Amino acid sequence: MVYYGGLNDSLKALPLLATTAASRSPTTFPYPGTTPAISANGTSNGIVWAAENRAVGALHAYDAANLGRELYNSNPAGTRDQWGAGNKFITPMIANGKVFVGTTTGVAVFGLLN
């Protein structure tokens, strides 16, 4: 799969060499679009992470097999999971069970709650 999120468009999953998307996210990403990152447990349980650039940025997680299934959105939890204004050219980074997102003033770290 190739994952692509263009300006004012939804995140799409395109099978290699396909001309139409196999699935789409329910979210439309404003300027400059989104650059997704992918995590998985080996070859299963794939998650596509995408940062949204708005007045209040958002981190989204989608089922890699079906982008229409959103697994996580940082905004509904309110200020607990928000990092402030979005930032252009953010690519989430996944390491050691956490997701790191560059912000305008630092780095937001997302992980499982105790």
GROMACS elastic network, one bead per residue, 0.5 to 0.9 nm:
[ bonds ]
;  ai    aj funct       b0    kb
    1    13     6  0.60562   500
    1    14     6  0.53988   500
    1    16     6  0.54700   500
    1    22     6  0.88668   500
    1    64     6  0.88464   500
    2    12     6  0.80901   500
    2    13     6  0.56937   500
    2    14     6  0.50916   500
    2    15     6  0.62546   500
    2    16     6  0.62877   500
    2    17     6  0.89545   500
    3    11     6  0.69757   500
    3    12     6  0.56181   500
    3    14     6  0.63394   500
    3    15     6  0.88482   500
    3    35     6  0.83337   500
    3    36     6  0.67483   500
    3    37     6  0.87037   500
    3    48     6  0.82374   500
    4    10     6  0.84331   500
    4    11     6  0.56161   500
    4    12     6  0.52863   500
    4    13     6  0.66260   500
    4    14     6  0.78798   500
    4    33     6  0.86845   500
    4    34     6  0.74529   500
    4    35     6  0.70157   500
    4    36     6  0.71706   500
    5     8     6  0.85202   500
    5     9     6  0.63986   500
    5    10     6  0.59110   500
    5    12     6  0.62225   500
    5    28     6  0.83318   500
    5    29     6  0.68967   500
    5    32     6  0.89296   500
    5    33     6  0.53056   500
    5    35     6  0.64225   500
    5    36     6  0.74422   500
    5    50     6  0.85337   500
    6     9     6  0.52957   500
    6    10     6  0.70964   500
    6    11     6  0.72127   500
    6    12     6  0.88355   500
    6    28     6  0.87958   500
    6    29     6  0.71124   500
    6    30     6  0.81007   500
    6    31     6  0.80765   500
    6    32     6  0.71242   500
    6    34     6  0.64651   500
    6    35     6  0.85615   500
    7    10     6  0.84207   500
    7    28     6  0.84147   500
    7    29     6  0.63076   500
    7    30     6  0.54420   500
    7    31     6  0.50360   500
    7    32     6  0.52431   500
    7    34     6  0.77374   500
    8    28     6  0.59128   500
    8    29     6  0.52466   500
    8    31     6  0.63775   500
    8    32     6  0.79708   500
    8    33     6  0.64776   500
    9    12     6  0.86902   500
    9    27     6  0.80324   500
    9    29     6  0.54996   500
    9    30     6  0.70835   500
    9    33     6  0.70823   500
   10    24     6  0.62498   500
   10    25     6  0.55189   500
   10    26     6  0.66847   500
   10    27     6  0.55036   500
   10    29     6  0.58466   500
   10    30     6  0.89877   500
   10    33     6  0.84067   500
   11    23     6  0.85806   500
   11    24     6  0.56951   500
   11    25     6  0.51307   500
   11    26     6  0.80654   500
   11    27     6  0.71798   500
   11    28     6  0.70211   500
   11    29     6  0.73558   500
   11    33     6  0.84264   500
   11    34     6  0.75038   500
   11    36     6  0.83648   500
   11    50     6  0.82660   500
   11    67     6  0.75247   500
   12    21     6  0.58179   500
   12    22     6  0.74832   500
   12    23     6  0.59500   500
   12    25     6  0.64455   500
   12    67     6  0.71200   500
   13    20     6  0.88248   500
   13    21     6  0.54455   500
   13    22     6  0.56258   500
   13    23     6  0.54953   500
   13    24     6  0.64761   500
   13    25     6  0.87069   500
   13    64     6  0.79683   500
   13    65     6  0.84131   500
   13    66     6  0.81275   500
   13    67     6  0.70647   500
   14    17     6  0.76747   500
   14    18     6  0.59762   500
   14    19     6  0.74393   500
   14    20     6  0.65230   500
   14    22     6  0.55222   500
   14    23     6  0.75209   500
   15    18     6  0.52572   500
   15    19     6  0.83565   500
   15    20     6  0.82461   500
   15    21     6  0.71994   500
   15    22     6  0.65618   500
   16    19     6  0.88588   500
   18    21     6  0.73032   500
   18    22     6  0.84902   500
   20    23     6  0.88470   500
   21    24     6  0.68305   500
   22    65     6  0.88780   500
   22    66     6  0.79764   500
   22    67     6  0.87436   500
   23    65     6  0.81068   500
   23    66     6  0.57550   500
   23    67     6  0.55099   500
   23    68     6  0.64626   500
   24    27     6  0.84551   500
   24    66     6  0.75186   500
   24    67     6  0.51266   500
   24    68     6  0.55588   500
   25    28     6  0.74362   500
   25    62     6  0.75565   500
   25    66     6  0.82242   500
   25    69     6  0.73876   500
   25    70     6  0.74636   500
   26    67     6  0.77640   500
   26    68     6  0.58142   500
   26    69     6  0.81441   500
   26    70     6  0.78354   500
   27    52     6  0.89308   500
   27    60     6  0.88405   500
   27    68     6  0.89040   500
   28    33     6  0.83526   500
   28    52     6  0.87715   500
   29    32     6  0.77213   500
   29    33     6  0.50465   500
   29    34     6  0.64437   500
   29    51     6  0.85873   500
   29    52     6  0.59959   500
   29    53     6  0.73081   500
   29    54     6  0.87819   500
   30    33     6  0.54153   500
   30    34     6  0.82044   500
   30    52     6  0.73642   500
   30    53     6  0.65478   500
   30    54     6  0.73515   500
   31    34     6  0.82016   500
   31    52     6  0.89120   500
   31    53     6  0.69332   500
   31    54     6  0.85318   500
   31    88     6  0.78010   500
   32    53     6  0.75078   500
   32    88     6  0.63806   500
   32    89     6  0.72281   500
   33    51     6  0.88594   500
   33    52     6  0.76257   500
   33    53     6  0.77809   500
   33    88     6  0.86564   500
   33    89     6  0.85823   500
   34    50     6  0.61138   500
   34    51     6  0.61634   500
   34    52     6  0.65950   500
   34    53     6  0.80165   500
   34    88     6  0.87498   500
   34    89     6  0.75782   500
   34    90     6  0.75411   500
   34    91     6  0.76246   500
   35    49     6  0.86571   500
   35    50     6  0.64544   500
   35    51     6  0.74617   500
   35    89     6  0.73850   500
   35    90     6  0.69895   500
   35    91     6  0.54615   500
   35    92     6  0.80741   500
   36    48     6  0.62933   500
   36    49     6  0.54567   500
   36    51     6  0.74558   500
   36    90     6  0.89875   500
   36    91     6  0.63070   500
   36    92     6  0.70718   500
   37    47     6  0.83146   500
   37    48     6  0.57646   500
   37    49     6  0.51462   500
   37    50     6  0.66702   500
   37    91     6  0.65947   500
   37    92     6  0.59175   500
   37    93     6  0.67192   500
   37    94     6  0.77252   500
   38    46     6  0.68300   500
   38    47     6  0.56245   500
   38    49     6  0.60750   500
   38    50     6  0.89716   500
   38    64     6  0.79102   500
   38    92     6  0.88638   500
   38    93     6  0.86698   500
   38    94     6  0.79244   500
   39    42     6  0.88136   500
   39    45     6  0.82037   500
   39    46     6  0.56778   500
   39    47     6  0.52608   500
   39    48     6  0.66388   500
   39    49     6  0.78529   500
   39    64     6  0.89713   500
   39    94     6  0.67724   500
   39    95     6  0.88983   500
   40    43     6  0.63651   500
   40    44     6  0.59170   500
   40    45     6  0.53287   500
   40    47     6  0.61074   500
   40    48     6  0.88523   500
   40    64     6  0.89506   500
   41    44     6  0.53422   500
   41    45     6  0.58017   500
   41    46     6  0.69178   500
   42    45     6  0.80469   500
   42    46     6  0.85026   500
   43    46     6  0.72730   500
   45    63     6  0.76929   500
   45    64     6  0.76912   500
   45    65     6  0.85753   500
   46    62     6  0.85672   500
   46    63     6  0.63532   500
   46    65     6  0.72138   500
   47    61     6  0.62734   500
   47    62     6  0.56113   500
   47    63     6  0.50775   500
   47    65     6  0.83511   500
   47    71     6  0.83680   500
   48    60     6  0.81166   500
   48    61     6  0.55882   500
   48    62     6  0.51134   500
   48    63     6  0.63967   500
   48    64     6  0.54032   500
   48    67     6  0.79799   500
   49    59     6  0.70773   500
   49    60     6  0.56753   500
   49    62     6  0.65364   500
   49    91     6  0.85122   500
   49    92     6  0.65468   500
   49    93     6  0.86267   500
   49    94     6  0.88463   500
   49    99     6  0.85132   500
   50    58     6  0.83300   500
   50    59     6  0.58932   500
   50    60     6  0.51749   500
   50    61     6  0.64695   500
   50    62     6  0.82527   500
   50    90     6  0.86487   500
   50    91     6  0.72609   500
   50    92     6  0.67073   500
   51    57     6  0.71263   500
   51    58     6  0.57355   500
   51    60     6  0.62152   500
   51    61     6  0.89414   500
   51    86     6  0.81169   500
   51    87     6  0.88114   500
   51    90     6  0.65050   500
   51    91     6  0.68428   500
   51    92     6  0.67265   500
   51   101     6  0.78294   500
   52    56     6  0.85945   500
   52    57     6  0.54601   500
   52    59     6  0.62718   500
   52    60     6  0.75494   500
   52    86     6  0.66585   500
   52    87     6  0.83125   500
   52    88     6  0.89516   500
   52    90     6  0.85183   500
   53    56     6  0.74774   500
   53    57     6  0.51578   500
   53    58     6  0.71056   500
   53    85     6  0.74567   500
   53    87     6  0.56286   500
   53    88     6  0.64381   500
   53    89     6  0.87891   500
   53    90     6  0.83488   500
   54    57     6  0.50448   500
   54    58     6  0.76510   500
   54    85     6  0.63703   500
   54    86     6  0.50018   500
   54    87     6  0.78487   500
   55    84     6  0.73393   500
   55    86     6  0.59771   500
   56    75     6  0.81968   500
   56    82     6  0.72342   500
   56    83     6  0.73828   500
   56    84     6  0.50074   500
   56    86     6  0.57335   500
   57    74     6  0.85089   500
   57    75     6  0.80949   500
   57    82     6  0.70477   500
   57    83     6  0.66702   500
   57    84     6  0.59312   500
   57    85     6  0.51813   500
   57    87     6  0.73616   500
   57   103     6  0.88118   500
   58    73     6  0.66936   500
   58    74     6  0.54160   500
   58    75     6  0.59604   500
   58    81     6  0.85961   500
   58    82     6  0.68593   500
   58    83     6  0.78538   500
   58    84     6  0.86202   500
   58    85     6  0.88632   500
   58    86     6  0.72905   500
   59    72     6  0.77160   500
   59    73     6  0.57390   500
   59    74     6  0.52678   500
   59    75     6  0.78209   500
   59    81     6  0.88048   500
   59    82     6  0.84814   500
   59    92     6  0.82741   500
   59   101     6  0.81294   500
   60    70     6  0.72331   500
   60    71     6  0.75896   500
   60    72     6  0.54928   500
   60    74     6  0.66353   500
   61    64     6  0.88559   500
   61    67     6  0.88359   500
   61    69     6  0.87990   500
   61    70     6  0.59253   500
   61    71     6  0.52514   500
   61    73     6  0.65736   500
   62    65     6  0.85099   500
   62    66     6  0.73449   500
   62    67     6  0.52919   500
   62    68     6  0.73223   500
   62    69     6  0.58019   500
   62    71     6  0.52215   500
   62    72     6  0.70697   500
   63    66     6  0.52716   500
   63    67     6  0.55168   500
   63    68     6  0.76823   500
   63    69     6  0.57057   500
   63    70     6  0.64803   500
   63    71     6  0.65145   500
   64    67     6  0.59920   500
   64    69     6  0.87268   500
   65    69     6  0.87857   500
   66    69     6  0.58074   500
   66    70     6  0.86574   500
   67    70     6  0.67380   500
   70    73     6  0.74397   500
   73    76     6  0.66285   500
   73    77     6  0.82134   500
   73    81     6  0.88425   500
   74    77     6  0.62874   500
   74    78     6  0.76181   500
   74    79     6  0.88928   500
   74    80     6  0.84463   500
   74    81     6  0.51694   500
   74    82     6  0.61022   500
   74    83     6  0.89311   500
   75    78     6  0.54711   500
   75    79     6  0.76451   500
   75    80     6  0.87069   500
   75    81     6  0.65705   500
   75    82     6  0.61281   500
   76    79     6  0.88108   500
   76    81     6  0.83450   500
   77    80     6  0.61103   500
   77    81     6  0.60607   500
   77    82     6  0.80119   500
   78    81     6  0.62433   500
   78    82     6  0.64775   500
   79    83     6  0.77627   500
   79    84     6  0.87054   500
   80    83     6  0.86394   500
   81   108     6  0.88053   500
   81   110     6  0.77716   500
   82    85     6  0.88366   500
   82   108     6  0.85036   500
   83    86     6  0.80041   500
   83   101     6  0.87972   500
   83   103     6  0.69888   500
   83   107     6  0.84701   500
   83   108     6  0.62657   500
   84   103     6  0.77279   500
   84   104     6  0.82511   500
   85   103     6  0.76888   500
   85   104     6  0.72927   500
   86    90     6  0.85202   500
   86   103     6  0.70111   500
   86   104     6  0.75517   500
   87    90     6  0.62980   500
   87   102     6  0.78199   500
   87   103     6  0.61713   500
   87   104     6  0.61808   500
   90   101     6  0.69285   500
   90   102     6  0.62532   500
   90   103     6  0.79674   500
   91   100     6  0.88240   500
   91   101     6  0.69862   500
   91   102     6  0.77590   500
   92    99     6  0.64294   500
   92   100     6  0.56966   500
   92   102     6  0.74922   500
   93    98     6  0.82821   500
   93    99     6  0.56041   500
   93   100     6  0.50787   500
   93   101     6  0.66182   500
   93   102     6  0.88865   500
   94    97     6  0.68923   500
   94    98     6  0.57084   500
   94   100     6  0.62537   500
   95    98     6  0.55083   500
   95    99     6  0.65858   500
   95   100     6  0.79234   500
   96    99     6  0.84795   500
   97   110     6  0.88386   500
   97   111     6  0.65917   500
   97   112     6  0.81426   500
   98   109     6  0.66571   500
   98   110     6  0.55249   500
   98   112     6  0.78287   500
   99   108     6  0.81988   500
   99   109     6  0.57711   500
   99   110     6  0.50006   500
   99   111     6  0.64964   500
  100   107     6  0.65382   500
  100   108     6  0.57486   500
  100   110     6  0.63827   500
  101   106     6  0.86476   500
  101   107     6  0.55943   500
  101   108     6  0.51306   500
  101   109     6  0.65080   500
  101   110     6  0.81929   500
  102   105     6  0.80903   500
  102   106     6  0.61549   500
  102   108     6  0.64035   500
  102   109     6  0.89568   500
  103   106     6  0.51309   500
  103   107     6  0.54340   500
  103   108     6  0.67455   500
  104   107     6  0.82863   500
  110   113     6  0.89691   500
